[in-house]
């Protein structure tokens, strides 16, 4: 602005000066150029000395910095400690080994399906906002409602499908099975919620996809220290649940309702370049994440019978493995179905073309979300669907009418499309005649038909002659003459009504033998067009006149343009005269050249004569394969007339049998005029095909002979003494003998030297290849078994891709099925009407393909463990909802545990902290498939919802589950160690089954059942280790087999079967316990045992300590031995009473003194405690003062060191 002010006029300068003052009003003066010419110097660029850019520059200059330092100072990089070196090496090898996975064959197609990105999190955490921001980042488009799968193009070789996961446990389970990447949103202001851990456990069971955490609501933290602590705590907890080092993103805040662009861009970059580990279940089963659903049922049948089963078509990208037609699929929550029809459609969201560019342009940033209303018109195989705004108010329709004219015109149509096509007329050129569908039918007739055409220029009705399709008219001049004659005849007919007369002029010039059919401008198929083009190419060499006529053809339909039509109307007589003059000139030229006409094209005529002779010979192929080939042609044509995308028929004549049958017969010789064998190049192209030509190095006969001669050389036959010389020795002899022709010998020597040099080089190359092959076979080098395995699987993957690489999709689908990455349309019949009436696009619909045996139902043996966070233990025979494979179904499990003897014992409840076995009746699923169990899927519960997890072990009924059964009996007769027992069995037959079984008493005496008794029924005789008592209880411990309940219910839209406790709670039924199960006071009668009687013989054999002591009872003490009683005198009694009183007073004083002493001791201890507390308080204050002074001193020293103060300070 200032430069303009100095060079402009005064007025302009004033204006610019004012503008300059206004511009500089709020800007710092240092950032604007000053009037005196002083400009502030900018900060110079500082070159980086470290980092990736600096390393790249150093490498370009020559060698890395580390290598240079190693050369300058090798001792600094020497091994200082062998132990530390060994630890470092071991750690590096451990880290390398941890990265190894079992390599799998890469079955990813060339155009992989979109990556499924599932956004998971509790309610109100920002899932929809994040999806909208990512879509805006990739496609530059805004999407309002996130409804169903949203597919976008994120890069040159990657597409993404975003799907939002709500808080429903069914949605979590279904999306965990198809997710490739999970974005787990966490509210940092609240912390982890139960939904996050539930989804993590679901993923762990069904194959762990890639998981990235995203922290939101970070702008609610006002303190940075609290924010850092929260981030660290959440990160480590997230690492504990996923894996160490899992990626965790931070979305710091929102700007105008959206996350910050740079943070969203960084997240999008990570998503775009992320690599995925193939999951076993996904790679072995085909599945479709449905992005569109259409009901194909007849509306009239639905109106008359609303509850009838429906026929629906489901659309989506095929993922996993190949999908076979007429296979079985499962829709979670609906059931198993057989596929009625499968078609692949054009990709609605294709990848960009393979041009080399860094970024996508705006046209390639595609967005496909049919459930969210993106895209107004959707084309299907049998219909076109139009999406209009929801509110159809008259005013809004009037406002939208100008912008949606096409849609309104389609809505207001009253006739069907067939009726419209039947009544429609098409004019190929302006001013030309119109074509109707009836014209195509009329062309098949032999005689020409009449058609009335309205001429827009003359405003009159004209009759047009329409000829059949095979009419031999191949000149545009003839057609123009015909149109002229028709015009003349029309005018004459309008004037006088005379019929039209057709003049034949071209036929006079050409004979019948030279007649060639003209290729139709609009052929019915590519087969007809190509066949006619071949006929034209064969007839091109027939003569110069035909070439000139072919060159003069134009590819129009025979109708002239508007200008030509105007010229025809103006001067028709002039054209007739000129045409007559041209005919006369042509006839004169023909008469002059007639004498030399027979000499032209003699070579071509001879070739044609030979071809005619060849064609006259019988066709061997027709004789052998004629009738069968024609039948195969018709069948092949019917098979190949498939529809592309449900709209167009694709004709591929080069791959049809008809094309192959019409090809050249191998039994005939057809010379190719394009190959001129007189040329040296054509001769050299086939020279090496003969024996005298140059073959490969190892197969050339001359080379092999020379190698043999050089290998063996000169040798002497020891029997005859004859010396045989090789080629080199013979050459020396010849050179010695032939000294006359020196020049010729010199040249021959030079040639031989050159040949020897060439042969020596070839031998060295051959040895080198052999050595490389030997080294590759026996020397491992640095390659490991893991690398070899990866290379082998890579070769297998390349072989799989190259098998059907060049085959057309229509044929390829019939061999290998529909490959992953295709956009397919799956039609399913007999679907319950509730699937259509209750369809909600916010819930995912998954089409999971089933294997050959996965559609059957049978017994499954599983290993199960109750989840440690689930509040209650699980009870046998309580209904449980399992997620196994693609299915979610309800069944009744039996829990059991295996004893040391192999017996599977039934458990009433699951163990608390260990695994147990479970047997169910359910769908056959491959062994090793994980599953999870929930008690209920209806509603949201505050507690943890996943009840148990486990894995499938076996698929048969070989495991017999037994439960313990105790039979109780009582003895009624006792004979030493033999007893008669009753009450345990009811019949003699039952006793016979258990003969020889072991029994026990409650007191621990063991016995055995011997034989049944006749009376009473069920009594038996048993022997025991010891004599029983009549009060003993005898029991038999037996095992009873239990049958697994056969319940399999795949539909859980309703609540499902309830447990017994839920039923009692819902129906308000009080549990009536058994009287035997109640606790009652135990009244035990005191038993009196007899005295222990020891025989005398045993007493004598016992030692003295164990002998019973027979002590005699003492009698009454005699009177003389009794102590006499003392009777005191009155004085003694007084003295005793006084002493007693004095001792009582003394004891009372002692008690009072002791009590007072205890009080004084207590007071002293309290004073001591107070003094100690005051002392500790003073010490604490002193320490605080000391620490404060020391801290200030350290702070001062730190500051002074930062400022660079001298050391004496």
QUICORLIN-V451026 format. One record per backbone hydrogen bond with DSSP energy under -0.5 kcal/mol. CO is the residue of the C=O (numbers start at 0). NH is the residue of the N-H. Records with the same first field share a line. If there is no record, write none. Layout:
# QUICORLIN-V451026
CO=NH  NH
This chain:
# QUICORLIN-V451026
0=4
1=5
2=6
3=7
8=12
9=13
10=14
11=15
12=16
13=17
14=18
15=19
16=20
17=21
18=22
19=23
21=24
27=30
28=31
33=36
37=33
44=46
50=54
51=55
52=56
53=57
54=58
55=59
56=60
57=61
58=62
63=67
64=68
65=69
66=70
67=71
68=72
72=75  76
73=76
74=77
77=79
80=84
81=85
82=86
83=87
84=88
85=89
86=90
87=91
88=92
89=93
90=94
91=95
92=96
93=97
94=98
96=99
100=102
104=106
109=111
114=116  160
115=117  179  180
116=118  162
117=119  182
118=164
119=184
121=124
125=129
126=130
127=131
128=132
129=133
130=134
131=135
132=136
133=137
134=138  140
135=139
143=145
144=146
149=161
150=367
151=153  159
157=153  154
158=114
159=151
160=116
161=149
162=118
163=165
167=171
168=172
169=173
170=174
171=175
172=176
173=176  177
174=177  178
179=209
180=117  182
181=183  211
182=119  184
183=213
185=187  215
186=189  190
192=195  196
193=197
194=198
195=199
196=200
197=201
198=202
199=203
200=204
201=205
206=208
209=181
211=183
212=248
213=185
214=250
215=187
216=219
217=220
221=223
222=226
223=227
224=228
225=229
226=230
227=231
228=232
229=233
230=234
231=235
232=236
233=237
234=238
235=239
236=240
237=241
242=245
246=212
248=214
249=251
250=217
252=259
254=257
257=254
259=263
260=264
261=265
262=266
263=267
264=268
265=269
266=270
267=271
268=272
269=273
270=273
278=282
279=283
280=284
281=284
285=848
286=318
287=289  846
291=314
293=295  312
297=301
298=302
299=303
300=304
304=307
309=311  830
310=295  296
311=827
312=293
313=825
314=290  291
315=823
316=288
317=820
318=286  320
321=323
322=817
323=326
326=338
327=849
328=336
329=331  847
330=333  334
334=330
336=328
337=828
340=826
342=824
343=644
344=822
346=349
352=354
354=356
360=363  364
361=364
363=365
365=152
367=150
368=371  373
369=372
372=374
375=386
377=384
382=379
384=377
385=387
389=391
390=392
392=396
393=397
394=398
395=399
396=400
399=403
401=404
403=407
404=408
405=409
406=410
407=411
409=412
415=419
416=420
417=421
418=422
419=423
425=427  434
428=431
432=427
434=425
435=438  439
436=439  440
437=441
438=442
440=443
441=444
442=468
448=465
450=463
452=454  461
453=455
454=458  459
459=454
461=452
463=450  465
464=466
465=448
467=470
470=472
474=478
475=479
476=480
477=481
478=482
479=483
480=484
481=485
482=486
483=487
484=488
485=489
486=490
487=491
488=492
489=493
490=494
491=495  496  497
500=502
502=504
504=508
505=508  509
511=514
520=522
524=528
525=529
526=530
527=531
528=532
529=533
530=534
531=535
532=536
533=537
534=538
535=539
536=539
538=541
539=542
542=546
543=547
544=548
545=549
546=550
547=551
549=552
560=564
561=565
562=566
563=567
564=568
565=569
566=570
570=574
571=575
572=576
573=577
574=578
575=579
576=580
577=581
578=582
579=583
580=584
581=585
582=586
583=587
584=588
585=589
586=590
587=591
588=592
589=593
592=596
593=596
595=598
596=599
598=601
600=604
601=605
602=606
603=607
604=608
605=609
606=610
607=611
608=612
609=613
610=614
611=615
612=616
613=616
617=619
618=622
619=623
620=624
621=625
624=628
625=629
626=630
627=631
628=632
629=633
630=634
631=635
632=636
633=637
634=638
635=639
636=640
639=641
641=649
642=644
643=646  647
647=643  649
648=650
649=651
651=654
652=655
655=659
656=660
657=661
659=662
664=667
667=669
668=670
670=672
671=674
673=675
674=676
675=678
678=682
679=683
680=684
681=685
682=685
683=686  687
685=688
686=689
689=692
692=694
695=698  699
699=703
700=704
701=705
702=706
703=707
704=708
705=709
706=710
707=711
708=712
714=723
715=717
716=720
721=716  723
722=724
723=714
725=729
726=730
727=731
728=732
729=733
730=734
731=735
732=736
733=737
736=738
739=741
740=744
741=745
742=746
743=747
744=748
745=749
746=750
747=751
748=752
749=753
750=754
751=755
752=756
753=757
754=758
755=759
756=760
757=761
758=762
759=763
760=764
761=765
762=766
763=767
764=768
765=769
766=770
767=771
768=772
769=773
770=774
771=775
772=776
773=777
774=778
777=779
779=782
783=787
784=788
785=789
786=790
787=791
788=792
789=793
790=794
791=795
792=796
793=797
794=798
795=799
796=800
797=801
798=802
799=803
801=804
803=806
807=811
808=812
809=813
810=814
811=815
812=816
816=818
817=322
818=821
821=317  823
822=344
823=315
824=342  826
825=313  827
826=339  340
827=311
830=309
831=834  835
832=835  836
833=837
835=838
839=842
843=845
844=289
845=331  847
846=287  848
847=329
852=855
855=923
857=921
859=861  919
860=952  953
861=863  917
862=950
863=915
864=948
866=869
873=909
874=877
877=892
879=881  890
880=933
881=883  888
882=931
883=886
886=883
888=881
889=1048
890=879  892
892=876
893=918
894=906
895=916
896=898  904
898=901
902=898  904
903=961
904=896
907=875
915=863
916=895
917=861
918=893
919=859  921
921=857
925=928
928=951
929=884
930=949
931=882
932=946  947
933=880
936=938
944=934  946
946=866
947=932
948=864
949=930
950=862
951=927
953=860
958=960
959=903
960=1041
961=905
962=1039
964=966  1037
966=1035
968=1033
969=981
972=979
974=977
975=1027
976=1023
977=974
978=980  1021
979=971  972
980=1019
981=969
986=990
987=991
988=992
989=993
990=993
991=994
993=996
996=1008
998=1006
999=1034
1000=1003
1004=1000
1005=1024
1006=998
1007=1022
1008=995
1010=1020
1015=1018
1017=984
1018=1012
1019=980
1020=1009  1010
1021=978
1022=1007
1028=1031
1031=970
1032=1001
1033=968
1034=999
1035=966  1037
1037=964
1039=962
1041=960
1044=1046
1048=889
1049=1051
1058=1062
1059=1063
1060=1064
1061=1065
1062=1066
1063=1067  1068
1067=1069
1070=1072
1073=1076  1077
1074=1077
1080=1082
1081=1083
1082=1084
1086=1088
1090=1092
1091=1093
1092=1094
1094=1098
1095=1099
1096=1100
1097=1101
1102=1106
1107=1109
1108=1110
1117=1120  1121
1118=1121
1125=1127
1128=1132
1129=1133
1130=1134
1131=1135
1132=1136
1133=1137
1134=1138
1135=1139
1136=1140
1137=1141
1138=1142
1139=1143
1140=1144
1141=1145
1142=1146
1143=1147
1144=1148
1145=1149
1146=1150
1147=1151
1148=1152
1149=1153
1150=1154
1151=1155
1152=1156
1153=1157
1154=1158
1155=1159
1156=1160
1157=1161
1158=1162
1159=1163
1160=1164
1161=1165
1162=1166
1163=1167
1164=1168
1165=1169
1166=1170
1167=1171
1168=1172
1169=1173
1170=1174
1171=1175
1172=1176
1173=1177
1174=1178
1175=1179
1176=1180
1177=1181
1178=1182
1179=1183
1180=1184
1181=1185
1182=1186
1183=1187
1184=1188
1185=1189
1186=1190
1187=1191
1188=1192
1189=1193
1190=1194
1191=1195
1192=1196
1193=1197
1194=1198
1195=1199
1196=1200
1197=1201
1198=1202
1199=1203  1204
1205=1208
